């Protein structure tokens, strides 16, 4: 497959499987129109950021998240639209995730729809970790970028959360409301567009980018529930997944990312080989044997997942390094610091500083907004 930022060929293969770090164009196809509406030569601006304008003519083309970040940052600089990710995202819903979104429309209930959306979203988006979390009282549908070398993550998260809110309303019905919306970003200068779209309490500088709702909402029937359609759609997704070329190592990596993001280690569990083998209905020795056949092993996949999530948490959250270490299954800051230096050649604190743009201080008390 050609680079996600080139145009020959820019169409997805019939399978429709993006490369790592990329996503289908559907969520950002409206960018040229947004630029034009603000008097900007869209084609010239897109080319200046190293992308081909032709990518935006087909939602099934693919683009790197790094390119999306550059484009959104530049759009915010050139226009009076300070939050282009939010503007683009509020127009999207299940349809922007292609076959995956179409499939989950017919799920029996919201919880099933969100679980299968999280399970198969990699067919549309190979740069994030979607997840569903619940306890007795609250449910949460979250999204975490797994692309450490990008700028403009605030804008990308704005769009992702705007789309997630729309997805939930499509599934649960137009009367559905979020209990809270959590965003990694600092509180924006203008809260109005966020309040207008989300219509829920907003939490900034949060530990997750997620939509929070009553846990009981997971049992709400989907508006488009249809058992036969859902069974056929799942069969199609399973076929796509089987034909995608994804290895067992890829699948284990995705599961580990999801477990780390949802905080499995903070709950006392450990994402070790035995646990992962159970999730795949394999004996631990069988898991290791199949990974070795692919030229890797569980320890290597675990290390990769830890490094990926460590960089994401350092870039997008303000979690103390000690808390990140515990989340990733380390006994404390020391072992994590040694591991991170071995992975990256620098300390976690220095890496965090290097990837965070200089930002104005947020006034005290601005972490929540209504």
Secondary structure by P-SEA (a helix, b strand, c coil): cccccccccccccccccccccccccccccaaaaaaaaaccaaaaaaaaacccccccccccbbbbaaaaaaaaaaaaaccccccaaaaaaaaccccccaaaaaaacccccaaaaaaaaaaccccccccccccccccccbbbbbcccccccccaaaaaaaaaaaaaaaaaaaaacccccccbbbbcccccccaaaaaaacccbbbcccccccccccccccccccccccaaaaaaaaaaaaaaaaaccccaaaaaaaaaaaaaaaccccccccccaaaaaaaacccaaaaaaaaaaacccaaaaaaaaaaaaaaaaaccccccaaaaaaaaccccaaaaaaaaaaaccccaaaaaaaaccccccccccccccc
